[in-house]
């Protein structure tokens, strides 16, 4: 079997919520077999931003001592560095929340920010974060930006034109000594308000108190829906046939969390209503095959799910196939509408596809000259 595909299956089985002794024994046998390419495992885990989560999972299953010494030390050190980084990010988050509380704003923590103040992963270093995302009512964004600027945050002047008022978040704010930017969101994401709007998310957000600070989190249903929309549509993993391990791991963790589980019937109805049922079904099938996550009640395995799963695995294993998958993804309806700003409906989209094909052929011809 292709080493990258072996690495995919090994990592996903490590991350799976499967405490059965026979499953752990099978992983131990694979680690000791000498058949895994640890270079492929580390490369894939790093590329998918799950390396600290992999260490945490191996430690929880009692498998870290079976690892080669150099790999053991590398994973342990990387995990510890992320623990320290997340501790700094938590301090940064709480300072910002305290400041926003002082102007009567209780921000909604988005994406990784939630995991800085909850124990959903069961490990403080499992989740890698790039920035701190906070959702506030649209009419309050200017007050929030001004409040954070009082703490010394500044936007990068050269990037201001990239964030007009209709953008889903304000210009990122940073300070020289901090570990991450803070993004004040007026919308959850670009282009999918019809499925999950900021207004709906804010109305159903749940209060969260932490060390005397007032903040909110998306409802469990909205957290999973936001994760899927962002991963599969905004990041274009669905159209390009890519496997988003971190997103799948997060959705699996959310689905098994004791503090509240998502309502899959609502998620399905929202996705089906806006012709995104296939996106949801294939995503859930990926989670089912890779993480052994049970399919929610009412979801059926379909041939399209099987085909999409095998396309994704093949693309991950062979770069030449991946390149063609990315080219194919550029012709998806979502990407065509985004690039050409055409109206919905198959006629405008297909006319724009022809235009896109002409551009690609012209570009190819130019390179060949």
N, C-alpha and C positions, 0 to 999 in steps of 0.2 A: 504494500500500500504506500502511496505517496506520503513522504514524511510530514508535510504540512497538514495533510488530512489526519494523519495519526495524531499530530499535536493538537488539532482541533478537538478530536474525540477525547483525548486525554484531559485537556483543560476543562472541557464542558462536564465530563464525568466527575472531575475533582470538585467543581463548583456546584454540582447538583445537590439538592437537599435530599440525599440518600444515605441515611446512617446505617443501612443494613450491613452486618458483618461480612457477608459474602461479597458485597460490592466493594467494600474497603479492602478486602483480601485480594480481589481481582486487580485493584489499583496498585497494591503493594507488589504483586507479581509482575505487573507491567513495568513498574519503576526498576525492579531488580533484574529484569530480563536483558537489559542492554540493547533492546530493539528500538528504543525511542531516541530521536535526535533531540538532545537538550537544546541545541542551538535553534532548532525549529520551534520548540516549545517556548523558549524565552522570546524569540523574535515575534511570534504570534501574540503572546501575552502582552508584550510591550506595545505592539502596534494596536492592540485592542483595549489598552489601558486597564487590564485586569491582573497585572502581575502582583500587586499587593493582595488582591482578593484571592489569588491562587495560593500564595503563602498562607494566608489565614485559613483557607479551606484545608490545605494539607496538614496544618498544625491541628486543626479541630479534629481531623480524622486520624491523627497520630501517625502521620506518614513522613514527617520532615526528616527523621533520622535515617531513613532509607535513601535519601537523596545523595548524589555525589557531593563531596565536601565543598568544592568551589561553588556549585549551584546552590547548596544549602546556605552558604554564607552570603552569596549575592542576593538571593530572595529575602533572607532575613534582614539584611542591611537596607534593601530598598523599601521593605515594609516599614522598618523603624523610621526611616527618613520621612515616609508618608504620614506616619503617626505624628511626628513632630510638626510637619507642615500643616496637618489638619488642626493641631492644637493652636497654632498661630492663626489659622483661618477662623477658628471658632472665636478667638479673642477679637479679631477684626470684625467678624459678623456681629458679635454682641455689642461692640462699641457703636457700630452703625445703627443697630436696632434701638439702642438706648437713645441715640440722638433723634431718630425718627419718632420714637415714643414721646419725646419732649415737645414735638409739634403735633401730637395727637394722631400719629400715623402708626398703625400696626401692620407692617409689611407681610406679604405672603412669601414664604421661602420656596423657591423653585429649584428643581433638580437636586444637585449635590448639597446645596445649602441646608436642606432638611436633615441630612445625615450628620451634620456637625453638631446637632443638638438632640438627636435621637439615637437609639441603639438598634436600629432596624437590622443592620448587618451583623451585629454581635461582635464587632471589632472596629476600633477607632481608626485603623489604617487601611481598611479594605477598599474604600472608595477614593479614587483619584479625582481631584477637582481642578478646574482651570480658572474659574472665576466664581463670584458670588452673585447670584441672580435674585432680585427682589421685585415682586409685583405689587404695584400700588394703583389706586384709582387714577385714571388718566388726568383728571383735573388737578391732582396733587403732585404730579411729577416735578414741576418747577420748584415747588416748596421743598421737596425731598432733595433735589439736586443742590439747592442753595444750602440746606442744612448740612449735607455731607461736605460741601465745600468749606464750611466753617471748621470742619475737622482736618482740613488740609488737603482734601481730595481735589484733583484737577483733571479735566479732560485734555486729551492730546489735541492741540490746536490744529495739527495737520490732518486730523481725522474728522473734524467737526462736520464737514460737508457730506461725509458718508452716513450721517445720522440725522436726516431731516425729521420734522415733527411727525410725519406719517410713519416713520420707522417704528418697529415694534418695541424698541428700547432706546433710551437716551444714550448719548455718548458715554462710553465706559469711563469710569473715574478711577484714578490710581494715585498712590503716594509712593515716593522713592523707596521707603523702607518696608513696604507691605509685600505679601506673597501673591496677591491676586487683585484683579480689578473688581469693582462693584458695578453691576449693571442694573439700573432702575428701569423696569419694564412697565410699559403702558398697555401692552398686549402680550399674550403668551408666546406667540410665534408669528411668523409672516405667512399670510395666505390661507389660513385654515380657521378663521373666526367662525365660519358657518358650522363647523363641527364642534369647536370648543372656544367660546369667546371669553375674553377677560372678565366681562361683566358677569357671566354665568359662574365662572371660576371663583370670583370674589364673593359672590352672593352665597356660595356653598362652602367657602373655605372654613376650616375648623380652627378655633383658637388654640394656641400652644403657649404655655408659660414655661420659661426656663431661667432660673437664677434671677427671678424678679423682672424679667423682660417680657414684653407683650408682643407676640408675633402670631402668625397664622400659617397653616399649611393647606395645600389642596386636599380635597376629599380623596379617599383611597381610589375611587373610581376615576376622578379627574387626573390623579397622579399617573395612573397607568395609561389613560387615554393620551395625556400629554406626552408621555414617554414614547408611545407607539407613533404618534403623529410626527414627533420631532425626529425619531430615528428613521422611520420608513419613508416619510414624505419630505420633510425639510432637509434632512441629510441625504435623501435620495437612495437609501439602501435598498428599498423595494425595486425601484426602476433599474438600478444598476446590478442587482443580484448579489449584494454583499451581505455577509453575516455580521450583525452587530452584537458581539458577545456581551459587552458591558450592558447594553440596553436590555438584552434578553435576561441576563442575570438579575438586573434590577427589577424587571417585571416579575420574574419568578419569585424574588424575595418579597416584593409587595404582595403577591398573591397568597403567600403563606404566612404573612405577618399577623401576629395575634391582635394588634391594635385596631384592626379593621380591614376587611377584605373588599376588593372592588366588586361592583355590580356588573357582571359581564353582559347581562341583558341590555343595560343602558349603553354600554360601550358598543355592543353589536348594533343596536338600533341607530345610534348616531352615525356609525360608519356606513351601514347599509343605506341610510337615508341619503347620504351624499356619495353613493356609488363607490365606496371604499371597502366593501365587504371582502373582496379578494385580498386586499392589503392586510386586513385583520386576520383572515383565515390562514394565510401563508405565514404570518408572524407567529401565530399561536402554534402552528405545526412545527416551525423551527424550534420553539421552546420545548415542545413535546418530544421531538426527536433528539435534541442535543442535551436537554436538562431533565428529561423524563418527567416533565411537568404534565399532569393530567389535563386533557382538553376540557374547557368549561362545559357545563351541561348545555346540550343543544348544538354544539359545534361538531361538524362531521368532517372526517378526512376525505378529501376529494382528489381526483387526479391532478388538478392544478397545484394543489399543495405539494404532492409528491414531486412533480416536475420542477417546481420552484426550489424545493429543498435540494434536489440533485443538481440543479443549475448552480446554486450558491456554493455547494461543496466542491463542484468541479472548478468553479472560478477561483476558489481559495487555493485549490491544489495546483493549478496550472496557470501561470501568468498570462500566457497567450490567450487562453479562454477568458480570463478576467478582462483583458483589454477589449475583447469583442463585446463582453457584457456591458462594459462602461459605454462603449459606442452605441450599443442598442439602447441603453438607458437614456442617452441624449435625445432619443426620438419619442420618449414617453410623453403622454398628454400633459402631465404636470410641468415637465421641463419646457416643452414647446410653448405652453401658455406663459410661462415665466419669462422666457427669452424673447418671444415675439409679441407678447401682450395681446394675443388674439382672444376672441370671444369663445365662450363655451359652445359645444356642439361639434359633431364629427367633421362637418364641412370646413369650418375655419381652422380646426386643428390639422386636418390633413393637407389643406393648402399650405399651412405654415411648415408642415413636415417636408413638403416638396421643396420649399424655399431652403429649409435647413439642409436637405440632401444636396441641393445645388451648391450651397456654401461649402459643405464638406468635400464634395468632389473637386471644386475649384481649389480648395486648400491642398488637397492631395496632389492635384496636377501641378500646382506651384512647387511643391516639395520635390517632385520628380524631375523638374526641369534642371 
